[in-house]
């Protein structure tokens, strides 16, 4: 296999005839490329039918439809107020929108909606990344100076990757995009273009501003594609840092300056997010090497072997190996490992174009090869595609085209016209018939009502508590956050948490929860729509701001989340609210008579004085403001909206983070005003971005400091060894550093460890010690996922200790308190044995 960038010999041709031949050949090749790129787009449109994309309906399916309220809020509220990032009251008791997610696709949706409806613009931008990917791959290979037909082959070889049905969660392919990963798809298209343009830019010392813009667009599309953009740059540092560092510094520094308006607030917001990092389980190698991709990935390996002396080959091999190492290190360094597998798959597949083109280099009528290869690949892809077309039709048909739309519309209309606080919707797999199992997350758009769950759970400080409530009030909860334990079905505890979160309406689908609600007189059935019952919690106040009846306590800690989660799981209607700070100052001690370091130290204070002059409080909660009037100064007010340090207050000294994740104030004026502001990091980020824009416009004045470098050369075996050793060493250090990094165990991990310790004693027939440990566990974690099993093991221990009546009583308690669990069934069997 030869070098695909070398021109054919011209020895036997006069110069004019040679130039004419090259011109005609180039024109034919360019025309062939253009035709095949058009055919790729047409092939995609044969699946993504224009009549569906242009249909004015609200997209649904997977997570995708749940993103629509964010696009609507951006266009309807944030942009008219001169903002891209801001507060959204719609889900999770409020959360900072685009402080932990990626605004570029939503900005494009909002911009395009000035020409078409937002419903249509949303659909078009969700497919943009998939349609751009073949084009940006083609451009990348042109930047890399691969000769015809390598770039167009690479573009064609992206189709098997796009139509890979091996997963719908990893990102990049069509199923993942349909599931809601359209930001990743757009970022992937941009970063593939950067892969080519940065290589060319470093080698020829140009395109600096263009590459900085690509870094900016990549980062504003998705965090994981931004990480890959950094990996791309690392190749040039490892291969020749003395020559390349100035260019790389210029491109990346400018790119990050442009990103600063978003990136700085995102980094500052990290302590107020919810973690979601775990080791993804891959059950089969066919998930990584799916059948539709195997021929192309195999070609990629063969191409790397035969073109191993080409520096561009080292480039692709380095990037692929980097993805493997990051995948292995992922959970240890705080990233989701599976997000790097699509890069690995795509790099191998498209690099196969290099070797394939070399095999066909002497073929006559070469300009026809791209068309032939496209036809073969399209047939192959079609033969290996089953469910994608039906999923596309389901998603892009929209909610309004579903047979269940009258039901969903009826629920939304009822809720829209009903007064009250937030809405909780029972998690039920049967909701998929409405358009998505997450249909309820669109209530802020359809019903104009706040709801508990939403799509941006990682950016919401209240998410763990919301999913705990779901586990108490749903027959089949999803329990998605693996760092936390959950409750079993418990409406008595759930309704108290409803009141805490100001939930006035409860939408129920399952027969089991409907039956359980019959014994809950506080829930009034107000409406039946199809299979759904809508209940009002009559004892909920409906107020977002309430005066506390019991004096709150300040707890100093560096780990407020776990403490608050324990408080939440154990709380009762008379619970003492706990405010959190790392360290108490004089003002704090003025507001709190109790300052403790542990929940066990809290003592309830008397409330007689407060109740004799209990304040009258009114409030108005808007998009980014909360206005309060109170009759009593100094009396603590609980604001049932998620805490964030960007909330600013006038009429009170400061805003406290209070259990579970809300705000607490001590008014110093009868009128209090809170507003969500950009904060210092937001202001600093805007200034840095402004500086980046100025530098980009003035680049001709300063980019001359970058020296011209040599053209790409063949890479020697010595250089191969250096690149491989350097990359492996750096990534191995990264992996080991992550592996030995000491992290405090999460609440779920401590919970599970405590139960496992007690269970081990029972299995070892140490029933006395086991019973003591199990009782301690139950007292510490009365609503844990493992609590029913702990009771079961305790009953087993009691029976083996000769305490038969105690065992019977515990089995009956399991049946009564945990009726939906398998341990209730096992308890019935044991009771039969003990009779």
Buried (B, 14 or more C-beta within 10 A) or exposed (E): BEBBEEEEEEEEBEEEEBEEEBEEBEEBBEEBBEBBBEBBEEBBEEBBBEEBBBBEBBBBBBBBBBBBBBBBBBBBBBBEEEBBBBBBBBBBBBBBBBBBBBBBBBBBBBEBBEEBBBBBBBBBBBBBBBBBBBBBBBBBBBBBBBBBBBBBBBBBBBBBBBBBBBBBBBBBBBBBBBBBBBBBBBBBBBBBBBBBBBBBBBBBBBBBBBBBBBBBBBBBBBBBBBBBBEBBBBBBBBBBEEBBEBBBEBBBBBBBBBBBBBBBBBEBBEEBBBBEBBEBEBEEEEBBBBBBBEBBBBBBBBBBEBBEBBBBBBBBBBBBBBBBBBBBBBBBBEBBBBBBBBBBBBBBBBBBBBBBBBEBBEEEEBBEBBBEBBEEBBEBBBEBBEEBBEBBBBBBBBBBBBEBBEBBBBBBBBBEEBEBBBBBBBBBEEBBBBBBBBBBBBBBBBBEBBBBBBBBBBBBBBBBBBBBBBBBBBBBBBBEBBBBBBBBBBBEBBBBBBBBBBBBBBBBBBEBBBEBBEEBEBBEEBBEBBBBBBBBBEEBEBBBBBBBEBBBBBBBBEEBBBBBBBBBBBBEEEBBBBBBBEEBEEEBEEBBEBBBEEBEEBEEBEBEEBEEEBBEBEBEBEBBEBBBBBBBEEBBBBBBBBBBBBBEBEBBBEBBBBBBBBBBBBBEEEEBBBBBBBBEBBBBBBEBBBBBEEBBEEBEEEBEEBEEBEEBEEBEEEBBEBBBEBBBEBBEEBBEEBEEEEEEEBBBBBBBEBBEBBBEBBEEEBBEBBBBBBBBBBEBBBBBBBBBBBBBBBBBBBBBBEBEEBBBEBBBBBBEBBBBBEBBEBBEEBBEEEE
